Amino acid sequence: MKPVAFVLCALCARLGFAQPDEWYPHHNVTIGGGAALPQMDIRGPLDDAPYFSVGYGYRFARYFQAESGMDVAFGAAGVRDYLVTDLGY
């Protein structure tokens, strides 16, 4: 019974990628900015700071997309030191 269920699931998954030849965007880029305003418990150690975000996604099929992104709040912790590592320059 299990092999039958596996084959049925594989066929159903394949049908999900069998979309009609409609146009859809393959690349998705998002860029954002604003203010990072800490609330509640993290209000004490963190200050208000400028916020920046960037993200990229690639759509393999109409309803399937892989995404990656980064969010940064500059200077929110008030740290004025840096860490030297062997990684990078």
Secondary structure in CASP SS format (residue, H / E / C, confidence):
PFRMAT SS
TARGET T0000
AUTHOR 0000-0000-0000
METHOD secondary structure of the structure
MODEL  1
M C 1.00
K H 1.00
P H 1.00
V H 1.00
A H 1.00
F H 1.00
V H 1.00
L H 1.00
C H 1.00
A H 1.00
L H 1.00
C H 1.00
A H 1.00
R H 1.00
L H 1.00
G H 1.00
F H 1.00
A C 1.00
Q C 1.00
P C 1.00
D C 1.00
E C 1.00
W C 1.00
Y C 1.00
P C 1.00
H C 1.00
H E 1.00
N E 1.00
V E 1.00
T E 1.00
I E 1.00
G E 1.00
G E 1.00
G E 1.00
A E 1.00
A E 1.00
L C 1.00
P C 1.00
Q C 1.00
M H 1.00
D H 1.00
I H 1.00
R H 1.00
G C 1.00
P C 1.00
L C 1.00
D C 1.00
D C 1.00
A E 1.00
P E 1.00
Y E 1.00
F E 1.00
S E 1.00
V E 1.00
G E 1.00
Y E 1.00
G E 1.00
Y E 1.00
R E 1.00
F E 1.00
A E 1.00
R C 1.00
Y C 1.00
F E 1.00
Q E 1.00
A E 1.00
E E 1.00
S E 1.00
G E 1.00
M E 1.00
D E 1.00
V E 1.00
A E 1.00
F C 1.00
G C 1.00
A C 1.00
A C 1.00
G C 1.00
V C 1.00
R C 1.00
D C 1.00
Y C 1.00
L C 1.00
V C 1.00
T C 1.00
D C 1.00
L C 1.00
G C 1.00
Y C 1.00
END
